[in-house]
């Protein structure tokens, strides 16, 4: 038992600088959350930026692209990746578009919707960017911003102080955001506090209401179809919130250590990853008109902490990143079965994002690997580099479809170097004649190997 406890303590300490030791841990009373002080911001030049349009007039970046006109963005055509006279089109491109820099804190979270990007940092500010320019912002006076999710005109933010804050954009002025509540709400806390049975032990000799997180909120995930919000916390639990009234309807003691990721998946399943080295599956069921989550399966149990989880709902695939730099994945047929491991990073995987045929992994090694899934097999299409610090968060928005089942994405990456980088990423594998910028300081392209059956296999 002592050896197990020592091993668990070592795993916990191993990731402390990235996962458990955020610089702002002081909890203050909530006051003036609606205040927002403006400071000067800047965006750095993206050099080089590989910019090719293949989507036609529907593309938001074609011709009138704010990125192409931006004073912070340079456009460079790469030899071998330009216009093809044979096909009459530009080659699909993957590369850096630009950088958003604000010297106020490490970037811990981001979320994208259309042309809007929301970024959270340890400054406690949430910045809103539109077309790569600072558009608006709002702030909380306590708790660095560890997670952001969007639901219509509402923004939910998870904080270091264990609270979830709810914001709404003004219907009259799209630049104005107001805090409209917290979860749990004061009225729910007051009502719950009247019943002694609502208190649970969160630490030795310390009790708290079960509807309140006892430590940092590390992850948020929406199930909009069911009107539910999931929150994972370092207090080893995940909680289920009803969007209609902000009420906590369930709290699940899920792991033996901090919950680093919670994701609402397919078929009523929820996935949780923890610093205890496990990835667990939970099923949502309705009993007596109440929602309950029951453990279904433990997909992974290892020494290395689970640091990130992503789900491709359309393909029913689950991805799990770990502190050892490996991304494992499982595929759903009759049941979830292990499909393999993607080995492309030298350090811990800190974030994952699924986008169409792609899954992107951001790492403490400062790079982003772009993986393509094809018939259950994966190949590394490219490695995006340029950050000067660990890549902490990722988000992707579809830019356009090529019309052949392939798509192109705008990918945002937030880093502890205090910057957000904007990338264009294509699902189309690079043809051999385009493999000419291998070794580029910004993008490295890798051609998938072919197996005897002619399909791609995992390699780096």
N, C-alpha and C positions, 0 to 999 in steps of 0.2 A: 504494500500500500504506500509506504514511504517513497519507494522508487517511482511509482506511478505519479505521486504528487510532485516529486522533483522534476520528472519529465514534463509534466504539464506546466510547471512554473517556468521551465526553460523555454518551451514553445511560446509561452505568453511573453516572456522577455525578449525573445528573438525578434518579434515584430513590433516591439513597443514604440520604436521611433517612427513607424509608419502608421500603425493602427491604434495604439493605446496611449500615446503620449502627445496628444495635441497640445499646442502651447497655451491655449486659453481654456483653463478648466475651472476658473473661478465662477461660481454661480451667484448672480446678483438678482435683485428683485426686478420684475418686469415693469419698466416705466418708459414712456416715450417711444414705444416700438414703431410709431408712425413717423418719427423724425428721420430725416435723411439728409446728411451733410454732403454736399457735392465737392469733389476734388478734381483736379486735372487728371486726365487719362490720356493714354497714347496707345498706338498700335505700331508694331515694328514691321519693317519691310520684309516681305516674303521673297527671298532670293535663293534659289530660283523657284518660280511657280510654273508648273506645267499646266497649260490652260488650253483645252480643246473642246469645242462644242460639237456634239453629235446627236443631240436630242431634238433639234428643231425649235420652233418658236415657243413650244410649251416650256422650255427650260427657263427658270427664273434668272439664270446667270448669262443668258446669251445676249450679245450685243450691248444691251443696256445694263449689263451686270454692274452692280455697285462695287463688286470686288475688282472688276477690270478697270474701273475708274478711280478706285481708291488711291489716295496719295501714299498709303502704306504698302501697297501691293505692286510688285513688279511682275511682268509677264514675260516668260522666256520660252521660246520654241526650242525643243530639244532635237538635235539631229537624229533622224531615224524614227521620230515619233510624230512627224507632221502629216501633211495631206498626202494621201495615196492616189495617184492618177488612175491606178488600176481599179480601185473600188469606188473612187469618187467621194471618199469620206475621210475624216480625221481618225487617227488611231485612238481608241479609248485610252484615257490618261489617268494616272494616279499620281498625286503630288500635293505639295503644300500650296495653299492659296494665300494665307496670311496669318498674322499673330495679333492677339489682343493682350495688351500688357497694362496692368494697373498696379503700381507699387504700393499695395496695401495689405497683402497677405497671400498665403498659399491657397491654391484652388483645391477645394475638397469635393465639390459637387457641381453638377451642371445638368440642365434639361433643355431640350430644344422643341420648338413647335413652330412650323412654318418658317417665317423669316425672323423669329424671335429666339434669342438664346438667353437663358438665365444661369448665372454663375454664383456659387456660394463659396465663401472663404473664411479663414480664421479671423478676419476683421469683423465678422458678424454681419457684413453687408451682403445683400443679394443684388447683383447688378443685372440690368436688362440691356441687351445689345440687339440692335436691329441693323441688318445689312452691314455688319462689322463696325458699327459705330455705337458708342454708348447712347442709349435711348432713355433709360430711367433707372430707378433703383429704390430699394427700401431696406430697412435695417432693424435688427433686434438688438436690444441692449445687453443680452446675455446669451451665451451658447453659440460657439462657432457652427457654421452651417454644413452639416455632414451629408445631407440628402435633400433632393428636390424632386417633386413629381407634380405634374400638371393635370388638372381635371376641369375642362371647360374654362370658365373665367376665374377659377380658383387655383391658387398655388399652395401646396403643402410643403413645409420645410421641417426637416428633422435636425435637432440641435444637440450639442455636447451636453447641455444641462438636462437632458432627458425629456424635453418638451417637443411637441409638434405644434407649429404655428400655422395658421390659416390666413391667407391673404387674398384679396380680390381686387381686380383692376376696375377702375371707375368706368361706368358706362358713358360718362360725359367727356372724360379725358383719358386717353389710352396711356398717358405717361404717369398717371397717378395710381398708386397702389396703397391700399389701406389694410391694416391687420383687422380681421373680422372675428378672430377667435383663437383659442388654444385648445389642444387636446391633451389631457381631459379638460373640459370646461370647468370653471369655478363651481357652477351649480351642481355638476355631476360629482365633483370632489366633496362638496358640502353634504350632499345627500348620502353619498357612500360612507362618509366618515361617521355617520350616526350608528352604523352597524359594526360591532367589533369583529364579526366574522369576515368582514371585507379587508382585514389587514393580514398581510403575509410577511414572512421573514425574508428580507432582501439581503441582509448581511448579518453576521453574528451580532446578536443583541440589538438589532435594528429592524423594526417593522415599518411597513408602508402599505398604502392602499394598493390593491391589486390592479386597479385601473391606471396606475401611474408607473411610468418607467423609473427604475431606480438608478439608471446610469445612462450614458450617451445613447441617443438614437442613431444607429449606424446605417440603417437602410430603410427605404420606403418603397412600396409597390402597390399598384392599383389593380383592382378587379372591377372595372366600371360596369360591366354587365350585371354584377351582383350588388353593386353599390357599396363595395368594401375597400378599405385601405388597410394594408398590412405594414406593421413597423417592427423592425428587428433592433435589438439593443444589446449593449455590453452587459446588461443585467441577466443575460442567459435566456431571455424570453422573447417570444414574438407576440404581438397583440393585434387584435382584429377590431377595426373601427367602422361604424356605420356612417357612411357619407351624409346621409339625410339629416342627421342631427348631431354628428360628431361624438356619438356615445361609444365607449369601449364595450364591446359585447363579449369579448373572450380574451383571456391571457393564457398562453401556453408556455410552461417551463420546458423549453425545447432541448437545451444542451447543457453540458457540464462546464462550459466556458462561454466567452462572449460570442454572441450572434453577430457575424460580420455581414451577412447578406440574407435577405428574404425576397423571394420572387414568386408572384402568383403566376402559375403556369397554365397548362391545358387540362381538360377533363376534371376540373375541380381540384387539381393538385396544387400544393404549395411546397416550395423547396427552400430549405434553410441550410446555410453553411456557417461553420463555427471555428473559432480558434482551438477547439478541442480536436480538430482534425476530421470531423465527420460532415457528411452531406446527407440530410434526411429529407424524406418525402412525407407529406401530410395530405390527407384527404378531407375535404370539406363535406359535411353532411348536415342535413336539417333534421333536428329532433325536437319535437314539441314546439315547433315554430321558432327554434333557436339554432344558431349556427354553432357547430362543434367541429374541431379538427382532430383527427386521429392519426397516429403514426402508421405509415404503410410500409416503409422500407428505409433501410440505411444503405445508401448507394456507395458510400466511401467511408473508410475508417483508416486513418493513417497518422503518422507522427507530425507531419507538416500541417500547419493551420490552413483551413479553407478560407480564402480571402475574397473571392468574388464568385457570383453565380449569374448566368444568363440563360434565357430560354428562347429557342426558336419555336414558337407555338405552331406555325404552319407545318413545319417538318417534324414536330414533336421530338425535338432534340434538346437535351440539357447539357450545358457547359459549366465546368467548375474549375476555377483557378486557385492555385495553392502557393504557399510561401516558398516552395521548392522550385518555382518557375514553370511548373507543368500545368497544362490545361487538359483535364479528362473530360470525356463526353459520353453520354448515354442516349440510346435511341429507343423510341417506343414502337413496338410492334404489338405483340400481345401483352408484353410487359416491358419495363425499362431494363435494357441490357447494356453492358459496357461496350462502347464502340471503339475505344482506343484512347491514346494520349498524344497531345500536340506538344512537342518539345522545341520551343523557339526562343526561350528567354534564359538569361544567365542569373537572374534574380527573381524575387517574388512577383507573381502576377497580382496586381492591385485592382484591376477593373476589367470587365468584359462587356461587350455589346454585340447583339445579334442583329444583322441587317440583311434581309433577303437570303442569298446564297452564302453570305459572308458571316464570319465571326471575327471580331477584333479584340485583341488582348493587349492591355497596357501594363507596363511593368516598372518595377523599381530600377531596372537597368536603363531607363529613360527612352525606351523604344516602344513602338506599337507594331505588332505582327498582324497582318491581314491574311486570314485563312479562308479558303473557298471550299465549300462542301459540294461534292458531286457524287451522287449515288452512294452516300454513306462514307465516302473516302475524302480526306482532306489534303490540300496542298497549300503551302505558304506562297501567296502571290507576291507579297512585298513586305518590306520592313520600313516603317516610317520613323525617321529619326530627326532630331532637331531640338527636342526639349533638353534643358540643362539640369533637370531634376526628375524625380520619379513621376510617372504618369499615374495620376490618382483617379481620374474619372473620364468616361467616354459617353458620347451620344451621337446618334446618326439620324439624318433626315434624308429621305429619298429625294434625289434631284430630278431624275427622269428615268423612263424605261426606254431601252433600245428597240423594243418591239419584237425581240426574239427570245424573250424570257430572261434577258439580262437587264441589269439596272445599274445606275450610277448614284453615288451617295455623297452627301456633304457630311463629313465626320468632324466632330469637335473633341478635342482632347485637353483636359485640364491637368495642370502639373503643380508640384510643390516648388517649381521655379517661378511661381506667381504669374504664369501666362496661360492663355488658352490659344491653341493653334487650330486653324481651320484647314481641312484637307479635302481634296476631291479624290474619291476612291471608286474605281470601276470593278464590277464583278467579272469582267471579261479577262481571261488570262492573257498575259503578254505573249504575242507571237515571237518566234525566234529572232526575226529581224529587228524586233523592238527591244531586245535585251542588250541595249547599248549604254545604259546608265548604271550598270552594276558598279557598286562602289561609290555611288553618289553620296555626298554628305547628308542629303535629304531623303532620298528614296532608293532602296535597293530592290530590284525586281528579280524574282526567282522563277524559273520555268519548272512546272510540275514534272516529276519523273513519270514515266509510263510503265505500268505493270504489263505482264504478258497478255492480259485481257484488254489492254489499251486504255484502262482507266487510271486516273491519278491516284497516287498513294501519298501518305503523309511523309514529308521530308522537310528539312531546313538546310 
